[in-house]
């Protein structure tokens, strides 16, 4: 993964800022797979069972048949760390801005255990849609979100914030999209509750173009401490 290509920077009010009309995480070369000479080390991809249930908006679809508990929104505070215990993620977070061409910058690929968050947007835990992105691999092997496609509904995502609180999110969908059909509005639109999106490269792999899509995790705030 190299960048999210943005056709406009942001829309919405402060505290619930969203990225406007974002295409996909582009240039997902899959250099590790390319160097291996085959796709034998392809990262896991979510199954259809992990996709949105209907209605998706109520937070249902985590496998229990009951809506997920919702927590009170937290005040804005930049995040410092993200943890996803079931897939072994425990990584610092760095702020990401936009490049001169309007693309969301990403962490340096050589720092495999580093993720980034869109710091001009919503902070994780406050009302709105917060966005976290990270590499799936680099030329040497797996990176921070290599196993993101293995995350399941009901999984927990913890985000440590600079104000000393930890925002606890529960996953309610994990989906994979082809780059040509990436649903910008579904992924990035403003929300009336604290939402989190975690994005990396995924989908089919081509030695010519790299990864052809993206894995997106949908989660919302269910607790804090």
N, C-alpha and C positions, 0 to 999 in steps of 0.2 A: 504494500500500500504506500502511495506517495502523497496523495492529496485528495481533498474533496473539491471538485470543481464547482464554483458558485457563480451563478449568473447575476446575482445581486447580493448585497451584503446582509441586510437584515430588515425585518419589519416588525411592527408590534410596539408595545409600550415597555418601558424599563421594568424589569422584574418578570416579564414574560416575553422576552425577545426570542425570535426564531430566525433561523437562517432562511432567507427567501429564495425559493426556486433553485434548490441545490440539485445537481444531477447525481453523481455517484462518486465513490472513492475510486479515482482513476489511476492508471499506471500501476496496477497491481500485478507486477511482473511474475511473482512467484520464483524469485531467483534461486531459492534452495531447490525447488523441484526441477528447474532448468539445469542446474549444475548436477543434479542427480541423474539426469538423462531420462527420467520417467516421472510419472505422477504417483509413484509408490508411497510418497510421504505426504500426500494430500491431506489437509486438515479435515476434521469431521464437519459434516454439514447437517443442519437441522432436518428432522423428518416432518412430514405433513402433520403429524400429531401435535407438533409444537406450535403450529400456526394459530392465528387469532381464532377464538370462538365467536359465536354470534349470540348476543351483541358484544362486540369487543370493548365498547366504551365503558362497561360497568366493571371491568377488571376481572370478569369471570374467565374461565378457560384454563385454570391452573391444575385441572384434573379432579377437583373435589366436587364440582357441580355447584359450589357456593361462591358468591362474590368475595373478592379479597377485601380484607379490612383496609380502611383508609386512615391515614394519620393526618394530623394537623400540619399545615405547611410551616416550614421553618423560615426565619428571616434570611436574607441574602448573606452568603459567606463563601468565599472561594474554597474549592476543595483541594486537599493535599495528597490523598491516597485513595485507591480503589481496591477492594478485596472481593473476590468471588470464590468462596471456599470450595465449592463442588468441582471447580475446574482448575484449582490451584493458582488463581491469580492473586497476587499481592504486590501492587506496583504503585510507585509515586505518580502523581499527575502534574503535568506542566500546562500552562496556559497556551492556547493556540489562537493566533489572529489570522487575518487575511493577508495573502501575498499581494504583490502589485498587480497581478492579473485577476484578482478577485477570487482566488482559490483559498480554501482553508489550509493553512500550513499544518504540518504533522511533526511528531517527534523525530529526531534523527534516527535513521534506520539502524545505525550501529548500536544504539541503546535499546536492546531488545526487551528489557523489562521496564519500559516507560510508556505510559499512555498520556493522552492530552484531552483537554476539554475546551470547548469554544467559549473563551472568556468574555466575549462581547455579548453573550447571551445569558440565559438563565443559569444560576448556580444550582447545583444538585441539592434538592430538598426544598427550595422555594417553589411557589406556584409557577407553573410553566413547563416547558420542555427543555431539559438540559441535554447536551450532546457530548459524548465521550467517544474518541476514536483512537485506534492503535493499530500497529502492524500485525499481520498474521505470521510473517516470516521475514528473513533477509537472506543474503547469500550463504550465511553460515548455518542456518537452521531456524527452528521455531522462534517466534517473538511473542509478545505479551498476550495477544488474543488468538493464538494458534488454536486453542480448544474452544473458542466461543461458540461454535456450532454445536457443541455437545451439551451446552446449557439447556436445562429443561424448565418447563413451567413450574412455578412454585419455588424456584431457586432464589437464593438471597444474594443481593449485591449490597455491600457496605461502602459508604463513601465518608472518609474522615474529612472534616471541614476545619478551616482555620480558626473558627470561633470555639473550637474544642468539642463540638458535637459530632456525632456520627449519624448520618442519614441512612436508614435501612430501607431498601427497596425490595419488592417481590416481583419476580419475572412473571408476566402473563402471556407472553408470546415470543417466539424466536423464529424468524423467517429469513429465507434467502431469496434474493431478487437478481434477475438478469439485468445487466447494466442498461439495456435498452428499455426496460420496463420498471425502472426504479421509481417508486411512488413518493415523490417529493413531499406532497402535502400530508400524506399519511404518516410519514416518518418525522417531519420537522414542524408540523403545524403547532400553533399555540394551544395550550391546554389550560383548563380551569382547575387543575389539581397538580401536585408535583409529579412530573413524569421524567423518565430517564431513557435515553437511547444510547446504546453501545454499538459501535459499527466497526467492522473490519472487512477485509476482502474475502471472497468466497465464490461459491458457484462452480460452474465448469472451468476447467483449466486448459489453456492452449499454449503450446510452446512458442507460438508466434505473438500472441497478445497477452499472455498471462492469465490471471483470474478474470472471469467474465462477469462477475457480479459482486454482491455484497451480502454478508450476514448482518442482520439487525436484531438486536435484543430490545424488547419493549418491557419496561418495568415502571412501577409507580410506588410512591412512598407509603410504607405500611408501619413505620416506627422510627424512633430516634432515641439516642441515649447520650 
